[in-house]
Amino acid sequence: MNAPARKIIHCDCDCFYAAVEMRDNPALREVALAVGGRPDQRGVVATCNYEARRYGIHSAMATAQALKLCPDLVVIPPAMEKYRIASRQILAIYGDYTDLIEPLSLDEAYLDVTDSPHCKGSATLIAQEIRKRIFATVGITASAGVAPNKFVAKIASDWNKPDGLCLVRPDEVDAFVAALPVKKLHGVGKVTAAKLNNLGAHTCADLRSWTMLELQHHFGSFGTRLHDLCRGIDNRAVCNERERKSVSVEETYTPDVPDLPACIALLPELFDNLNARIARAGAGKSVQKLFVKLKFADFHQTTVECVGTAPHVGQYAKLMETGYARGMQPVRLLGVGVRLGEAENLEQLSLFADADV
């Protein structure tokens, strides 16, 4: 007999940092608002409200670029302690329903409510109640996805944003996932999505016609993950004991990056995206090491690191030079990151999305 399906909730606050700022200053609700760094210091947008998104502004975008898109954009610096207070209030609400909570960032978490006795065991009713309590207690809205696994719950939480809820029942998973664009798959960024599209796979239904071996041929070990995800298969458990040890960003390039100068030219964008992730994770004071990751055209991979207490683009360039010398061939993947030490209230960063939605 098959085990009963899990009941997973993915709960995600709507434009969290901006929502807290609009809660505290109602005048900000009527303007395009971004929370992030200063444009004259290579700052990036940590998050923005929905008014700002109408101009094409999004998380990890350079603040200077955001101001070009919307000259009237109001940019305010992050107030991390205020956001952490709100996060702790939200986490306490989750804890009233289950002990199986996996935070992904200050404003986002998975909850396994399979065995929860609340709301007559209904995950949908639990999600509705949690959203109501977040609004009543914290004063901001949250969206939720309810599904039999983490992957589908994550997609579902984004389905009816803002302030929405989406339920995907076990017998609905197959059709729900089949219709998804491949860019929605966990780990598929712009470059991989473009490669899949060029190979004729635009939806998960398209991708299902590929064998495991074909996917591994084109995408290495990630092909195995693609094979499962396009079928809605995700057996990862909600884990509440994981401690975040690092924050990083990486990108796979098609075609391969030809040489070291071309790699260095890609560093500023990676650096800006990394800074945005560190800010969202509240991890700036916990950085102990810097590292660079390179995967070469022959799939050989190397990582170079050094001691450092803050990201520095010049140091990353030196690490990249050292790493490139180990392969001396075109590069298919570049990554930059930081190793973290112990820090009080260090929150995890979402592994599924770069944007705070």
KEMARTOR-894370 format. One line per 8 residues: their letters; for each residue y, z negated, x negated of C-alpha. Coordinates in pm, 1 decimal, decimal comma. Example, Ala and Ser with C-alpha at 12.3 -4.5 7.8 and 13.67 -1.06 7.14 Angstrom:
% KEMARTOR-894370
as = -450,0/-780,0/-1230,0; -106,0/-714,0/-1367,0
//
This chain:
% KEMARTOR-894370
mnaparki = 0,0/0,0/0,0; 343,1/91,3/-132,8; 587,6/-189,0/-200,8; 872,9/-214,0/49,7; 1188,8/-30,4/-52,0; 1455,4/-227,5/-229,2; 1783,5/-297,8/-54,8; 2061,4/-231,5/-305,9
ihcdcdcf = 2434,8/-259,6/-243,2; 2689,2/-108,5/-478,9; 3027,9/-263,5/-408,7; 3342,0/-118,8/-565,0; 3701,0/-225,2/-499,5; 3946,8/53,5/-422,9; 4190,0/124,7/-712,3; 4141,9/-237,4/-816,0
yaavemrd = 4425,8/-304,8/-1061,1; 4673,2/-110,1/-850,1; 4546,6/-278,5/-531,8; 4612,2/-624,5/-675,9; 4962,4/-519,2/-780,2; 5035,5/-374,6/-433,7; 4904,7/-692,0/-275,9; 5148,7/-900,0/-480,2
npalreva = 5441,6/-660,8/-437,4; 5423,8/-475,1/-103,0; 5710,2/-246,0/-210,8; 5466,6/-77,5/-449,8; 5251,9/42,7/-158,8; 5501,6/317,5/-79,4; 5527,7/465,7/-428,4; 5302,5/648,1/-672,8
lavggrpd = 5177,2/364,0/-891,3; 4978,7/354,3/-1215,5; 4861,8/57,2/-1416,4; 4836,2/144,7/-1784,0; 4991,3/173,7/-2126,6; 5332,1/299,4/-2227,3; 5373,8/674,6/-2278,1; 5552,1/627,9/-2611,4
qrgvvatc = 5253,3/434,6/-2749,8; 4978,4/683,0/-2661,7; 4907,5/476,5/-2351,5; 4656,3/581,6/-2087,5; 4623,5/517,0/-1714,9; 4375,2/237,6/-1639,8; 4391,6/306,6/-1266,4; 4635,2/437,1/-1007,4
nyearryg = 4683,9/415,6/-633,6; 4596,3/691,8/-389,3; 4957,8/806,2/-364,0; 4950,9/881,8/-737,6; 4618,6/1061,5/-705,2; 4781,1/1314,9/-476,5; 4957,5/1445,4/-789,3; 4631,6/1483,3/-980,7
ihsamata = 4669,5/1158,9/-1176,3; 4347,7/975,5/-1262,2; 4204,5/703,8/-1484,3; 4191,9/771,3/-1860,2; 4471,6/1029,9/-1832,0; 4746,6/994,7/-2090,4; 5042,5/814,9/-1934,0; 5275,6/1080,5/-2073,2
qalklcpd = 5076,6/1349,6/-1893,4; 5077,2/1146,4/-1572,0; 5456,4/1125,9/-1586,2; 5476,4/1503,2/-1625,2; 5273,2/1544,3/-1307,6; 5482,2/1285,3/-1123,3; 5818,6/1201,3/-1285,5; 5875,3/926,2/-1026,1
lvvippam = 5547,7/753,5/-1114,5; 5588,7/375,9/-1145,0; 5391,3/254,9/-1448,3; 5328,5/-116,2/-1497,8; 5126,0/-286,2/-1773,1; 4790,8/-445,9/-1687,8; 4794,7/-815,6/-1595,7; 4437,4/-889,5/-1696,9
ekyriasr = 4430,2/-1259,1/-1612,9; 4544,5/-1186,2/-1258,2; 4267,9/-928,1/-1222,2; 4009,6/-1167,1/-1363,8; 4105,6/-1430,9/-1107,0; 4051,8/-1177,5/-827,8; 3723,4/-1071,2/-989,3; 3594,5/-1428,4/-996,6
qilaiygd = 3678,7/-1467,3/-627,3; 3485,5/-1150,6/-547,2; 3188,1/-1256,2/-761,2; 3174,8/-1588,4/-576,2; 3149,8/-1400,7/-246,5; 2859,7/-1192,3/-380,2; 2686,2/-1511,8/-489,4; 2672,6/-1635,4/-130,7
ytdliepl = 2427,6/-1354,9/-48,0; 2207,1/-1309,4/-354,7; 2146,6/-1430,1/-709,5; 2062,0/-1075,5/-820,6; 2409,0/-948,4/-912,5; 2480,0/-698,5/-1190,9; 2853,6/-670,8/-1263,5; 2960,9/-337,9/-1408,1
sldeayld = 3330,2/-416,5/-1444,7; 3585,6/-656,6/-1300,9; 3577,0/-481,0/-964,0; 3230,1/-329,0/-937,0; 2875,7/-463,1/-907,5; 2523,3/-399,1/-786,4; 2359,1/-650,4/-554,3; 1987,0/-663,1/-475,3
vtdsphck = 1961,8/-815,3/-126,7; 1597,7/-718,0/-65,7; 1497,4/-1078,7/-6,3; 1829,2/-1212,2/121,9; 1793,9/-1411,0/444,8; 2154,6/-1345,2/548,9; 2256,9/-1119,8/837,3; 1895,4/-1104,5/958,6
gsatliaq = 1800,8/-934,2/633,1; 2021,0/-628,9/702,4; 2174,6/-490,4/383,0; 2425,9/-293,2/589,9; 2545,9/-602,6/775,8; 2566,0/-793,9/446,3; 2778,3/-517,0/295,7; 3008,1/-514,5/598,3
eirkrifa = 3048,4/-891,4/581,9; 3118,8/-887,0/207,8; 3390,0/-622,4/251,8; 3554,9/-824,4/528,9; 3548,8/-1139,4/317,3; 3696,2/-963,6/13,2; 3986,4/-843,5/225,2; 4038,2/-1185,9/385,0
tvgitasa = 4006,5/-1380,5/58,5; 4146,0/-1149,6/-209,7; 4370,2/-926,2/1,6; 4234,2/-592,3/-116,9; 3983,2/-343,0/20,0; 3638,2/-257,6/-114,1; 3393,3/22,1/-45,5; 3015,9/-13,8/-47,6
gvapnkfv = 2704,7/198,6/-65,8; 2369,0/78,7/65,3; 2049,0/249,1/-51,0; 1696,1/189,7/-184,5; 1803,6/229,0/-548,6; 2103,6/189,7/-778,1; 2171,2/558,6/-835,4; 2196,6/646,3/-466,8
akiasdwn = 2388,5/327,6/-381,9; 2645,1/414,0/-649,0; 2695,7/764,0/-508,8; 2711,0/629,2/-153,2; 2984,6/376,9/-233,0; 3213,1/665,9/-322,5; 3129,3/860,0/-6,7; 3379,0/707,5/237,1
kpdglclv = 3646,3/572,6/3,5; 3879,9/401,7/43,8; 3772,5/101,9/254,0; 3445,8/261,8/361,5; 3072,3/203,7/382,0; 2786,0/451,4/353,4; 2419,7/379,2/427,9; 2140,3/598,3/290,5
rpdevdaf = 1804,6/495,8/436,9; 1481,8/547,5/239,1; 1382,1/848,1/449,2; 1727,7/1001,6/396,0; 1733,0/984,4/15,7; 1562,0/1319,5/-44,9; 1804,3/1524,0/165,6; 2106,6/1321,0/54,3
vaalpvkk = 2037,2/1381,8/-315,0; 1928,9/1745,8/-273,6; 2274,6/1842,4/-151,0; 2461,0/1665,4/-433,8; 2640,2/1873,8/-697,9; 2478,6/1819,7/-1038,3; 2807,1/1676,0/-1166,6; 2735,9/1367,4/-952,7
lhgvgkvt = 2430,2/1277,4/-1159,0; 2461,9/971,6/-1381,9; 2531,0/1085,2/-1737,8; 2637,8/1438,7/-1647,7; 2992,1/1494,0/-1771,4; 3204,8/1806,0/-1760,0; 3028,5/1977,9/-2047,8; 2674,6/1912,2/-1924,3
aaklnnlg = 2774,4/2008,1/-1569,5; 2915,3/2337,0/-1697,1; 2595,8/2403,8/-1891,9; 2383,7/2332,9/-1583,8; 2603,0/2558,0/-1371,8; 2578,4/2837,2/-1627,6; 2200,7/2801,6/-1617,2; 2205,8/2842,3/-1238,5
ahtcadlr = 2181,1/2477,7/-1132,0; 2470,3/2383,0/-906,4; 2301,5/2126,5/-681,8; 2017,0/1881,0/-725,8; 1806,4/2106,8/-505,0; 1856,6/2384,2/-763,4; 1759,0/2150,7/-1044,9; 1433,7/2053,4/-874,7
swtmlelq = 1292,6/2399,3/-946,1; 1295,2/2319,8/-1317,9; 994,6/2159,5/-1484,1; 1019,3/1849,1/-1696,8; 951,8/2057,4/-2008,3; 1229,2/2303,1/-1924,1; 1478,6/2022,0/-1876,3; 1371,7/1857,5/-2201,9
hhfgsfgt = 1405,7/2191,2/-2381,5; 1768,9/2225,5/-2274,5; 1875,7/1858,9/-2271,1; 1639,0/1666,5/-2496,6; 1531,4/1321,4/-2380,4; 1805,4/1327,6/-2115,7; 1603,1/1598,0/-1941,5; 1352,2/1335,0/-1830,1
rlhdlcrg = 1629,7/1140,0/-1663,6; 1764,4/1453,8/-1496,5; 1416,2/1530,7/-1362,7; 1405,8/1192,6/-1186,3; 1763,3/1168,3/-1068,2; 1771,7/1508,6/-900,3; 1482,1/1380,3/-689,1; 1653,2/1051,5/-608,9
idnravcn = 1416,6/853,8/-830,7; 1566,9/548,6/-999,3; 1346,6/247,7/-1069,3; 1602,0/39,4/-1257,7; 1617,8/-318,5/-1138,3; 1941,5/-503,7/-1072,2; 1977,6/-715,4/-1384,5; 2205,6/-1019,8/-1391,0
ererksvs = 2126,5/-1129,6/-1746,4; 2257,0/-835,8/-1948,4; 2534,7/-915,2/-2194,4; 2760,2/-630,0/-2294,0; 2747,9/-575,8/-2669,8; 2965,5/-267,3/-2699,6; 3206,7/-30,6/-2527,8; 3195,0/338,7/-2613,0
veetytpd = 3262,8/692,6/-2495,7; 3082,9/1009,3/-2595,0; 3086,5/1377,5/-2509,1; 2835,1/1658,6/-2551,3; 2989,9/1992,5/-2641,8; 2877,1/2344,7/-2553,8; 2895,9/2538,6/-2777,0; 2842,5/2300,6/-3067,8
vpdlpaci = 3146,2/2183,9/-3262,8; 3135,7/2404,6/-3574,9; 3272,3/2182,9/-3855,0; 3443,6/1857,3/-3952,7; 3805,4/1969,7/-3885,0; 3701,8/2071,9/-3533,6; 3539,0/1730,0/-3484,2; 3855,3/1553,3/-3601,2
allpelfd = 4059,9/1763,3/-3358,3; 3853,4/1623,3/-3068,8; 3906,0/1262,9/-3179,0; 4240,1/1189,1/-3001,3; 4095,8/1252,7/-2654,5; 3789,0/1040,9/-2728,2; 4014,4/768,1/-2867,5; 4233,8/760,5/-2556,1
nlnariar = 3931,3/743,6/-2327,1; 3784,9/460,1/-2533,3; 4106,8/259,2/-2509,9; 4104,0/302,5/-2131,9; 3747,3/173,0/-2111,2; 3820,5/-124,9/-2334,2; 4118,0/-212,6/-2112,5; 3908,1/-186,8/-1797,0
agagksvq = 3639,2/-408,4/-1950,4; 3893,2/-669,1/-2062,3; 3727,6/-649,9/-2403,6; 4028,9/-600,0/-2630,0; 4012,1/-947,5/-2784,6; 3637,4/-928,9/-2851,2; 3624,2/-625,5/-3082,7; 3444,5/-695,9/-3410,1
klfvklkf = 3335,6/-353,1/-3534,6; 3424,5/13,6/-3490,1; 3162,5/287,3/-3485,3; 3124,5/664,2/-3460,7; 2816,3/847,3/-3336,6; 2728,6/1210,5/-3415,9; 2436,4/1417,7/-3289,9; 2388,3/1740,8/-3481,0
adfhqttv = 2268,1/2079,6/-3360,2; 1912,3/1994,5/-3470,4; 1933,3/1675,0/-3255,7; 1940,2/1452,6/-3564,3; 2165,0/1156,3/-3483,5; 2363,3/920,8/-3704,4; 2595,7/624,3/-3649,4; 2858,7/494,0/-3892,3
ecvgtaph = 3040,0/164,2/-3843,3; 3279,9/-73,2/-4011,3; 3444,4/-407,8/-3949,1; 3755,3/-389,4/-3730,5; 3931,4/-592,5/-3464,0; 4098,8/-305,3/-3278,9; 4039,6/70,5/-3235,4; 4226,4/277,0/-3494,1
vgqyaklm = 4226,5/655,4/-3483,0; 4263,6/687,9/-3860,3; 3962,9/464,8/-3924,5; 3756,7/662,6/-3673,1; 3848,6/981,9/-3860,1; 3715,7/829,2/-4184,1; 3393,7/718,5/-4014,7; 3353,4/1063,8/-3864,5
etgyargm = 3393,2/1220,2/-4210,0; 3121,2/992,1/-4349,6; 2889,2/1067,6/-4060,8; 2942,5/1441,9/-4077,0; 2853,5/1442,9/-4447,7; 2506,5/1318,9/-4351,9; 2431,0/1637,1/-4158,8; 2674,5/1906,5/-4267,8
qpvrllgv = 2599,3/2126,0/-3966,6; 2743,4/2194,5/-3619,6; 2770,1/1889,3/-3393,6; 2658,0/1877,6/-3030,0; 2769,8/1521,4/-2945,3; 3052,7/1296,6/-3061,9; 3103,8/932,9/-2966,0; 3337,8/650,6/-3062,8
gvrlgeae = 3305,6/285,6/-2974,7; 3345,5/-81,1/-3058,2; 3096,0/-364,4/-3106,5; 3184,0/-685,0/-2927,4; 3145,3/-1049,0/-3019,7; 3129,4/-1346,3/-2788,9; 3419,8/-1380,2/-2548,5; 3478,8/-1592,1/-2243,1
nleqlslf = 3464,8/-1398,7/-1918,5; 3387,9/-1066,4/-2083,0; 3314,2/-823,5/-1802,8; 3089,1/-521,1/-1826,4; 3219,7/-169,3/-1792,2; 3068,2/77,1/-1552,9; 2815,9/308,2/-1709,7; 2839,3/558,0/-1425,8
adadv = 3194,9/666,0/-1407,5; 3504,0/690,0/-1614,8; 3735,0/648,3/-1318,6; 3833,3/336,0/-1134,4; 3803,8/464,3/-777,5
//
